Amino acid sequence: MVHEKRQILLVTESNPQSQLFTDYLHQQLECPVGVVVPGTAWKPRENNGDVLVLLDADHMDEASMQAWQTHRAEHPNISLAAFNLRDEDHAVETLSGMHLQGIFYRSDPLPLICKGLSTLLDGQLWMSRHLMARMLEFYRRHQINAYRPACGLTQRELEIIGLLGSGASNMEIADRLFVSEHTVKSHLYNIFKKIEVHNRLQAVNWARQNLGTPPPLTERRPNCKS
C-alpha cells in the first residue's frame, strides 16, 4: 500500500497517543505522516507533493478548522478530512461549513481508518452513502432557498453575513467592502434583529442552514480608502 508523493498531516495535540497513531499510519500506509498542533503555522513545501490534512475534531474549535479551509483554498495540493467526529449528526454539522473529502468517527477501528485514508490518498471520497444522501438533501434545500427572500436581508447584509461565516472580523469585513467598522457593526445589529439571533456564532449557524456554505476567506484586498 505505497502512496508516492503523498503525505498525511495530523492536526492534533502532540502526545504519546498521537505519536502511536502516527507511527501506526506510517507503517500501514507507507507514506510520510506528520503532526501539527492546532493553531501552529504551517506551509507546504514546493516538493511536498499532495498533502492530506486530517483534522482532529476533539482538539479543534470551529475557528481553527475554518482556518485550514482557508489554507486549502490557497494551496490546491491540500485536501482535508476530519476524524474523531461523534456521530453522523456531528458530521453533517461539520460538512455544512467545510469542504471535506473524508469523515471518520470516534468509533471507527484503526483498520477501517487506514482503509479510508488509503482511499483518500488515491483521490477519492470517504464517507458513508447515508451521509452523502443527507448532504445532497442539505444542499438541495439550500438551492431551493436561494430563490427565496432571505428574511428581508439586503444584498449588503447578505455579503456581510457571508463574510462573517468565512471567519472575517469586523475590521476585515470593513476592508473588503470599503466601509467603516462602525457601518459593519450597524449592519450586524440589523442582521441579528432580522434573523432573530443574539451573537455571531448563532448568525453563522443560521446562514449555513438557510444560505448554504460560505466561501473560504480569501486574501484581503488592498485598502483603497482615503
N, C-alpha and C positions, 0 to 999 in steps of 0.2 A: 504494500500500500504506500507507494512513494509518490509524493507530490512535489515535483521540481519547481523551483522558482515561486513557491508559495510558502507563506508562513502564517502562524497563528499568534495573535497578541491578546492575552487575557488582561482585561481591565478589572482588577480586583485588589483586595487587600493582600499585602505581602506577608505570608505567614507559613508555617510548616505545612499546613493543609493545602494551600495553593501551590506550594513547591512540589508536593507529591502529585497533585493533579497535573501540573506542568510536565513533570518527568514522565508520567503515565502517557500523556498525549504525545509527547515527543517519541516515546518508544513505539507506540501503536501506529502513529501516522507517518513517522519517518520524515518529519519536516521541522524546521525551527519553531520553537514555542517560547515566547517571552511573556513577561508580566510587567504591567504598568499600573501604578497606584492611581486610583481615581483622583482627578484634579492635577495630575502631573502633566506638564507639557511634553508632547511627543510629535515628531515629524518623521515621515517615512523617508528613507534614503532613496536616491535615484535607482540604485542597483538592488533594492529590496525585492522587486517583483510585486506580485499581488499579496495583499495582507488581509486576512480575515480577522476582524476585531470582535472578540467575544466579551460582551458587556455583562458584568455580574449585577443582576437586579437587586441582590441582597445588600450590596455595598455602594450603590449609586443612587443619587436622587435624580429627579426629573431634569434639573438644570445640567447636571453632569452628562446625562445621556443625550440631551439635546446638543450639547457642545460637540459630541462625537458625530452627530448627524451633520453638523456644520462642517466638521473636519472631512467627512466623507464627500460632501459637495465640492470641496476644494481639491480633493485627491481622488481621482476616478479609479485608482488601483486598490482602493479600500472598499471592503464590503463589511456589513455589520450583522451580527446575530446577538441574541440575548439568552442568558441562562439563569437558572435559579428562579424562574417565574413560579408563582404559587399554583396557578391553575389556568384554565382556558380563559376565564373572565379577565384575569390579570394580563394574559397575552393579548386579548382584544384591546384592552385599555392601552397597553404599550404600543401595539401596532397602529392604533388610531393616531398616534402622534409621531411615529418614526417609520422610516423605510428600512425594514429589517429583512434579511434573506433567510434567517433561521430562528427557530424558537425551541428552547429546551426548558423542561420543568425541573423543579427540585426533586421530584420522584423518579426522574429518568436514570436508569442504571448506566454505569460507565461504558459498557459495550455499545449501548444504543447511542450515547453521546458521540462516541468515536465514529460510529456509522454515519450519524448526521453530519459531523464535521467533515468527514471524507466526501460526502455528497456536496456539501457547500464548497469545499476546495475544488471540486470538479465543475463549479459554476452553476449548480442547480439550487433550487429552494429546498428547505427542510422545515415542514410544518404539516400538521395533520390535515386531511381532506375536510374534516368538520370545521376546523379553524379557518381554512381557506374559504369555505362556504359562508361562514359568519362574516368574514371580512368583505367578501363580494357583496353580501346583503348590506353591510355597513356603507360601502361606497356607492351602492345603487341608491340608497336613501339620500345620501349627500348630493348625488346627481339630480335627483328629483327636487331636493330642497334648493338647489342652485337656481331654479326657475321661479322661486317664491320670494316674496319680500322678506328680508331678514329682520323682523321685529322693528321695522321702521328705521333701521340704521342707514345713515347716509353713506355715499361712496367713500368719503374721507374717513368715517368711523369704521367702515369695513377694512380699509387699508391699515388703520391703526390697530384694530384687533388682530389682523393678520400678522403684523409685525410683533405684536405682543406675544402671540403664540409661537413665534420663532425665537423668542428669548431676548428680544431687544429691550433695553432700558428706556425710560422716558427721554433721556438725552439722545440716545441712538435713534429713536423714532423721530425726534425733532430734527436731527441732522438729515435723515433720509427724506423727510417730507418738506424740508426747508421752512419750518415754522419754529416758534419759540417753545421752550419746555413748558411754559405756563399754558400755551394753547393745547399742548398734548394732554396736560392734566385736566383741562376743561372738557376736552373730548372724552377722556376716560370717565369722568364723572357722568357725562350724559349717556355713555355706553352702558355703564353699570346700572344706571337707572332704567334704561330701556329694556335690558335683558334680565333685570331683577337679580343681580349678583352683588356681592359686597367686597370682593377683592380680585386681584389679578389672576390668581390660580383658578377661581371659580369662572372668571371670564374666559380663560384659555380652555377650560373643560367645556364650557358652553359652546365656544367656537368649534371645537373638534366634533361635538355632537351635531351641530347644526350647519357648519360651513365646510367641514372637511379638514384634512391635514394641512397646516400652514406650510409654505415653502421654507427651506432652510435659510437661516440668517446668513446673508452674503456680506462681502466686504463693504465697509462703509464708503459711501461716495464722498468726493471732495466737498468740503463745506464752502459753498459759494455765497453765503450770506454776508452782507456788508456789515 
